[in-house]
Amino acid sequence: MRIGATLARIPPRLAFWALAAVALLVSHDAIFLAQVGPGESLARALRDAGHGYWGIVTVALAVIGMAVAAGAWLRLRRLRRRAAELGATPVADARGRLLWTWLRLFVVVTIGFAIQENVEHHLSHMHATGLGVLLGPEYPLALPVIALISGLAAILASASVRAERELLAAIAAVMDWAFGHPPRSLPRPPARRWVTRNSPLASAIAGRAPPRAFVSHG
């Protein structure tokens, strides 16, 4: 039985790109917050310098992020309820992809931020600064902030995926036993049984009387 057939799952690629978009949104505003501080200075920075579109984009990305987060939460909630109904106990899964998820998010958000700021500079000042938006004096905290936000997003994503994987494994194990199937993986290879094989010749003549030529007549 496929659990995913009854409990809809958000496609992993869609979830990743939605998470990356939200991380870019948060990173963008966090970079300006760290560099100019809160208050009127932050509002002016996000309102000027080509950021006229940012309010609409912020609302759109926030809606996408909340929709994906709500979908993931509902799926875990259904899986927990299903596991409770079956008496399935999730077993901790040590396989983690936190570092790989963080690296992917960091690269995507960094590239997204660089493209975004270069386009804004070109529209506002008719020139692009290239890698200056990441390494120049105008954005000295860009990379550290992106790394931090991407790390937090990766932690949340990895925790959600690990919890889903553990619940699915526990449910699948209970269903396998319920339908009389052995578990999908064995903790150790089955013990070998060594059977002594008799010679085919010996088997062929076993139980027969000796030839008459070799029987002495008294």
Summary of the structure (lengths in Angstrom):
residues: 218
radius of gyration: 32.2
end to end distance: 76.8
largest distance: 128.1
contacts: 524
relative contact order: 0.13
helix: 68%
strand: 0%
